[in-house]
Amino acid sequence: MTEILLKKIDILRDEIKWWRNMFLIIISTFIGGIISISQNKLILNFVEIIIGIVLFMALIFSMIKVKQAQTEQYKLFDKLRRNKWK
């Protein structure tokens, strides 16, 4: 039972790491876009606005996925701790 819980926790850690990396990629894309617009290297038009909205939705989705994975990980840690003290 302990090995199964540890394996699930390890899988959740990898998932959290992946979603956090996605979060950082999206943030860096936003920053790059803002810098490009401020230096007049990128002209703001309809396509860039749509891309920005999609990136913003992906940012929110990645934050939700990280939160869900962390709560699941905390539940597994609690279950592991309870099994250890039995």
Secondary structure, DSSP 8 states (H G I E B T S, - for coil): -HHHHHHHHHHHHHHHHHHHHHHHHHHHHHHHHHHHHHTTSS---HHHHHHHHHHHHHHHHHHHHHHHHHHHHHHHHHHHHHHHT-
